């Protein structure tokens, strides 16, 4: 059971939908600088081309240095504003488009992302 964040997310372990939970990292001025993957299921690790152990408890920019920091603002808005957000993204690793939903998880500073493959 994964309860490190105060809630159980084991139900996503075997989901075919890629899913992760992230914790926002803020600097001394309250600005988001990065985030830490606190959970990801196998489907999420697979689309990123990694093992779960290579992602969980690691900073995004450490694992994916070319990440689009513009999307950090959406994660911040969800984690601190309790609002959902969504966008489409192309993953070159798999040559596929994914529709990304970012949603609150009930704990300030955290949010979850679920990806759905969309054919384009």
C-alpha atoms as one frame of an Amber mdcrd trajectory, in Angstrom:
protein
   0.000   0.000   0.000   1.395   3.398  -0.969   0.377   5.810   1.782   3.482
   8.018   1.951   1.373  10.983   0.863  -1.460  10.293   3.269  -3.738   8.541
   0.781  -3.870   5.154  -0.931  -3.130   5.073  -4.661  -2.471   1.360  -5.129
  -5.644   1.152  -7.217  -3.676   2.675 -10.105  -0.840   0.122 -10.035  -2.437
  -2.118 -12.661  -4.330   0.513 -14.613  -3.631   0.582 -18.344  -3.836   4.389
 -18.142  -0.531   6.099 -17.314  -0.878   7.817 -13.928   1.456   9.700 -11.602
   1.342  11.871  -8.477   3.746  14.769  -8.135   4.817  17.073  -5.322   5.557
  20.672  -6.287   8.940  22.116  -5.248   8.959  25.824  -4.408  11.880  28.201
  -3.929  12.131  30.676  -1.020   9.899  33.114  -2.940   7.116  30.555  -3.401
   7.894  30.066  -7.098   7.763  26.569  -8.553  11.196  25.314  -9.589  10.549
  21.625 -10.230   8.472  18.726  -8.972   9.141  15.300  -7.533   7.380  12.195
  -8.792   5.940  10.639  -5.636   4.159   7.827  -7.464   3.820   6.440 -10.960
   2.290   3.266 -12.251   3.954   0.895 -14.700   1.970   2.312 -17.643   3.377
   5.801 -16.922   6.945   4.517 -16.620   6.545   2.544 -19.841   5.529   5.547
 -21.960   8.464   7.485 -20.566  10.824   4.595 -21.313  11.927   4.102 -17.691
  11.424   1.751 -14.777   9.247   3.025 -11.927  12.274   3.089  -9.614  14.013
   5.500 -11.989  11.146   8.006 -11.703   9.591   7.780  -8.222  11.189  10.123
  -5.663  13.212  11.871  -8.353  12.868  15.438  -9.590  11.341  15.921 -13.016
  14.279  17.954 -14.356  16.690  15.344 -13.019  14.976  12.538 -14.940  13.708
  14.567 -17.910  16.049  17.576 -18.301  14.336  18.718 -21.510  10.894  19.042
 -19.880   8.751  21.978 -20.938   8.809  24.266 -17.876   5.801  26.183 -19.254
   3.630  23.244 -18.187   4.903  23.600 -14.610   2.499  26.530 -14.202  -0.449
  24.229 -14.849   0.746  21.778 -12.196   1.219  24.619  -9.714  -2.286  25.944
 -10.427  -3.791  22.514  -9.801  -1.724  21.724  -6.694  -2.367  25.073  -5.013
  -5.586  26.285  -6.627  -7.561  23.050  -6.481  -8.500  23.347 -10.171  -8.082
  20.737 -12.887  -6.177  21.380 -16.127  -5.566  19.511 -19.353  -3.496  19.630
 -22.525  -2.292  17.442 -25.396   1.345  16.459 -25.670   3.459  14.529 -28.157
   5.855  11.993 -26.657   8.719  11.359 -29.031   9.739   8.277 -27.055   6.610
   6.498 -28.243   5.722   8.619 -31.273   2.231   9.136 -29.852  -0.018  11.919
 -28.683  -1.453  11.873 -25.203  -4.227  13.911 -23.667  -2.998  14.864 -20.185
  -5.385  15.562 -17.316  -3.943  17.149 -14.180  -6.152  16.965 -11.126  -6.039
  17.809  -7.415  -5.548  14.926  -4.998  -6.831  16.575  -1.825  -3.440  17.551
  -0.416  -1.995  21.025  -1.022   1.204  20.981  -3.049   0.394  17.687  -4.763
  -1.462  16.812  -7.948  -2.002  13.799 -10.168  -1.628  13.358 -13.908  -3.431
  10.812 -16.039  -2.596  10.331 -19.703  -4.804   8.969 -22.450  -3.476   7.991
 -25.874  -5.222   9.959 -28.604  -4.840   9.025 -32.249  -3.908  12.027 -34.395
